[in-house]
């Protein structure tokens, strides 16, 4: 492959990633899809509609990822989440911090980007603070603390720590077959559970669940198939073009926000190039903005006061530290990671949900104290 062809392929990967991220942003803005909002609806109003949206999206991504792996479109052992280490403590602590923080910050990473597109200056501040603390937890002072503490505690498996590999070892079948069977059962259950919800089958709900799930599956394909080179013409090594990690990636919104800020601040540095993660962040903002403007729902929004600012700053810090420690956010682990059936992802999603419930209880307590 010539250098011009390599550059053209990289640009195609970035273009398609951006386009799908725009679609993601449009859907989030129009349907009000939000994991934090889903937990809040259940806790405060016993309304499971948005939780069923999330369940439908998870079911679709599980089945879609397993199908891609089974048909040989992607290699599940080369994803960002693939590891024989079950980082249960990192997922537990990081997920709890992220879940609590997203309540204080009025939404998770994807919702923050969607709110920016809708005119929220509050969310812009959250994004910047979350990106800075996220980068510090990737490579800075809190990264040293993370590596020296929670990342030291893990369970080592002789195989990739996924449900698929566990079932494969138990029954003596191929991991991709076990993964497909497990995903059809778990994902199918979630899809059926969502669709059987009272009054759930409506355009917005189906668009949120099916639409976002399919976008994440498509992102897996772009990163793991379209952008895959078995042998780079210069290094002669296998490579996944435009990814920050060198592995197959899908959608996530904590580390990618950190990479976006890094790219913006060091734009003139030739080593800083557009990546899959950066265009995903920019695409969600662009899609949300386009949707908000077209539906005339774009509104400038600022902080209501000092306490509002403090809550959002603390929430952003917790999300930045927690999202990187847990290896993902409500989308990074809650949709992308969990679709791989990795044990760490299941703990992270549970911890994020528990942290969100704790955050909501804390807010109720604060209101009672003020009253």
N, C-alpha and C positions, 0 to 999 in steps of 0.2 A: 504493500500500500504506500502510495506517495504521500508526501507531507501535505499537499493540497487536498488530497482525498481524506486524510486524517482530520484536517481542519474542517472540511465540509461535513464530515460525519459528526464531529463534536458540536458544530453549530446546529445540526439537525436535532441532536439530543437536547440541547439547550432550548431550541425553539419549541419543540413538542412539550418539554417539561414546563415551560412558561405558559403555553396555551392551556394545558390541563390545569395548571395552578390558577389561571384566570377563571376557568370553569368552577374550580373548587371555591374560589372567593365569591363568585356569583351565587352559588348554591347556599353557602353559609349565610350570606347577607340576606338572601330572599327567604330562606326557610327558618332563620334564627336557630340553626343547629348549634348546640353548645353543650358540652358534657357537664360543665359546671351548672348550667341552667337546668339540665336534665335532673341532676342530683337535687338541686334546689326545688324543682317542681315536685319531686317525690317527697322530700322532707317537709316542705311547707304546705303543699296543697294535695298531696297524694295523687298527683297527676303523672301518669307514666308515659305520656305521649312522646316527649322528647327522649326519654330513656329507650323507648321502643325504636325511635329513629336510629339511635346509637347501636342498639342490638341488631337491627337490620343491616346497618353498614358493616358491623363486625362480621356478621354471618357471610355477607357477600365477599369481603376481603379474604376471609379464611378459605372459602371454597375457590375463589379466584386464584389465590396464591398457590394452593395445593394443585390446582389444575395446570398452572404454568410449570410447576416443578415436575409433575407427573408426565407432561408432554415434552419435557426437555427444553422448554423455552428459557428457563432460568435454572441456576444451580443453587438450591437452598443452603448449601454449605458455605456459600460465598457472600451471604448477606451480612449487613452490619451487625445483626443480632446473633449470628451463629457463633456458638462458643460451647466448649465442654464444661465451662464454669457456671454454676448456678449462683449468681450474685444476689442471693435473697436479701441480705442485709442492706446492700446498696439500694435495691429496689424498694425495700420497705421504708427506709429512712428518706430516700430521695422522693419517692412517691408521696409519702405523707407530707413532706415539706411543700411539694408542688401543689398538692390538693388543697392544703390550707391557704397557700399563697394565692391561688387563682380565685378563691372566694374574696379575699381582700382586694385583689386587683380587678375585680369585675369580669373575670373570664380567663380562659386558658390562652395558650399561644395563638392558636388559629383564630379564636374569637377576638383577641387583641388586634391582630392584623386586619380582620374584617371591620372592626370598629374604627381603625385608623382610616380605612377606605371610606367609611361613612361620616368622617369629619371629627372623630374624637381625638382631641389633643391630649386628653388624659391617657389614652391608650398609646399614643406616641411616646409619652414619657415612660410608660410601663415597658414598651418595647426596647427603648434605649437602655434602661436600667437592667432589664432582664438579659439583654445581650451582653452587657459589660460583665455582669456577675456570672453569666453562663460561660463567657470566655475565660474568666478567672478560674472557673471550676474545671474547664478543659485543660488549661495550660498554666494558670497562675497560682496565686497563694492558696486559694481554696482547693485547687487541684492537688497540691501537696498534702493538704489535710485529708482529702477524699481518699487518695491512694494509700495513705498511711493508716487509715482507720477502716471504714466500712468495706472498701474494696479488698481488704485482706481476708475478710470472712466470706468464704464461698465453699460450695460443695463441688468437688471435682468428679466428673463422670468420665467413663472410658469412651464416650461418644458425645455427639452434640446434644446438649441438655434440652431436647425438645420432646414433646409428647410423642411425636412421630418416631423418633429414634428409640424411645423407651418401648413403645409397642412393637417396633420392628425387632428389637433384641428379645422381647418376651415371646413373640409368636414366630420368629424366624422368617420374617418376610422383608422385602425391600423397604427402606425408609420412605421412599416416595409413594409407595402403595399404602403404607400405614398412615402417612400424612394425609393422603386423599381420603381414606376411610374415616379417619378421625375428624377431618375438616367437614366432610359431608354430614357426619353425625352432629358435631357441635354447632357448626355453622348453620346446618339445616334446622336444628332446634331453635336457634336464635331467630332465623328468618320466619319460621312458622309462629313462634311466640309473638314476634312483632306484628305480623300480619293479622293475627287473631285478636289483636287489641280492639276494644270497642271504639268504633268510629275512626280507626287508624288509617284505613285505606282512603287517603286523600292525596291530592297532587303534591302538596308541600311535603308531606311525610314520606311519600314514596321517592320524591326527588332527593330529599335529604339522605335517606337510607341507601337506596339503590344508586343514586347519582354519586355520592361521595365514596361509597364502597368501590364502585367501578373506576373512579378516578384513581384511587390508591392502587388498585390492581394494575391499571394502565401504567402508572408510574413505576411499579415493579418491573413491568415488561420493558419499558424504555431504558431504565437503568441497567437491568440485568441481561437484556437481549440486544436491543438496538445499540446500546453503548458498549457492548462487550467485544473485546479483541483478544483472541487467543494468544496472539504474539504481537506486541507493539513493535513497529518497524525500527525504532531507535533503541529501546531497551531489551527487546526480544522476550519480554515478560508479559504474562497475562495482565490485562488492565480493563477496568470499567471506566470509560471516558467521562470526564467532567465531575466525578464524585470527589468529595473532600476526603473521604476515608479510604478510597481505593477499593471499596467493596460495593456490593449492590445496595442501593438505598431506595427508600420510598419517601413518603411525606413525614416531616417532623418539624417542630417549630420552636426549639430552644437553641440547640447548637447551630442550626441554620441561621437564626437571627444573629448569633454571635459572629458567624462567618460573614454575614452581610455587612455588619458594622465594620469588621476588619477590612473587607473589600472596599468599602466607601472611604475609610480613613486613609488607606494606603493605596489608593487607586493608581497613582503614578508608578508604583512599584511593579515592574514587569512580571514579577513572580505571582502577583495577585491577579488572578483571572476569574472570569465568571464561572460559576460551578452550578451543578444541579441544585444544590441547597439554596444558593443565592437567588437564582431565578424563581424558585418555588416561593420564597418569601415575597419577592417583588410582584409575582403573578397574583398571589392571593390579595394583596393590597389593591392592585390594579383592577382585578375582577370585582372586588367589593365596591370600589369607587365607581366603576362603570354602572354597576347595578343600582347603587344608591342615587346616582345622578339621573339615571334613566327613569327611576320610579319616583323621583322627587322626594326622596327620604334623606338626602344628604343634609346634615346639620352639624354646625360647629358645636363642640362640647368642651367645657373646661372643668376644673376642679371646683367643688362647692365650698371649700374652705380648707383650713390647715389640717384638720383631722382626716378629711377626704384624701388630701395629698399624702399624708403620712401612711394611711392604710394602703394606698396604691404603691407607694415606694417600698414598704415592707413586703407587700405581696409580690412585687416584681423581683425583689432580691431572693425571696424564698423560691419563686418559680425558676429563676436562673440557676441557683445552686441545686435545687431539687430535680429539675428536669435533666440536667447533665448527669447527676449522680444516679438517677433512675434509668439512664440511657434513653430517655424519651418522655414526651408529654402525653396528653390525652389523645393526640393523633399519633405521635411517634411510637408510643407503646400501645395506646388504646385502639389503634386501627392497624398501623403498619407492623409493629412488633408482635402483637398477639396473633396476627395472621400467620406467623411462622411457627406458632405453637410452642415458643420457647418458655421454659419454666420461669425465667426472670420476668418476662412480660406479664404473666398471670399475677405474680406478686405485685409488680409495679401498678397494674391497673386496679387491683384490690386496695392497695395503699393510697393511691390517688383518690379513690372513691371515699375511703375512710377519712382521709385528710380533709376532703371537701365537706363531709358531714360535720366534722369537728369545727371547721371554719364557720359553717352556717350556725351551729349551736353557739359558737363564740359571738357571732354578730347578734343573735337573739339576746344573749346575756348582756351584751353591751347596751342594747336598746332598753332593756329592763332597768339597767343601772341608771341610765340617763333619765328615764321616766320617774 
